[in-house]
C-alpha cells in the first residue's frame, strides 16, 4: 500500500513539473462507485493526467481510463507510482528458474530476466495499447526523482523442452502478464502534456 506521504509527494512533483504553460487543477475524488478516490490533474481545458497511486479492482481501471478519454479529447496521460511493490514489479526472482533450468523462458539471458516485469492489470491495459508506460520515480539512494518512460516488449514462452508426445503439452505463446522493459528515459525537468504523454518542455 502506498503511503499518504508518498502519494502527496507524487502529486506535488507532477504539478510542479507541469506548471507554467496552462492552468492546472489537482484533485482526489470519487470517480467510480465502490472504489477509493482517484487522483488526477486537469491540464488546461481538455488535458488530463491520471495519477495512479493505488490498485483498482476488477475492470474498474479500464472504465476509469475510458471515461477519461471521452471527457478529455483523448489527451490523457497516465503516470504510475514506481515503488516496485504496487507497480513496476520485478518478475526475475519468481521466474528465474524457468530460464536457468532451460524451461519455458530458456531463450532469455540472465540480463534480460533482470528486466522482466510482472505487470498488474492497470499497466496491462495501457501496455497493450502502445507498449509505452510512464512512472513517477521517487528519489532513492540510486535514482533521482523524476518521471520515467519505459518501452516494453512481449515475453514468449517456449515449451520445446517438453516431449511433443505429452498429451497436454502447453502451446508456445506470449505471456499476458510478463513484459520486458527495453528502454528507459528519465526526465526531471519541466514537462508538457502532449498526445497522451508527459514530454520534456521545449
Helices and strands as residue ranges (DSSP letters): H 4-18, E 24-29, E 38-43, E 47-52, H 60-71, E 76-81, E 89-90, H 92-100, H 110-114, E 116-118, H 121-130, E 132-137, E 146-157, E 173-187, E 191-194, E 197-200
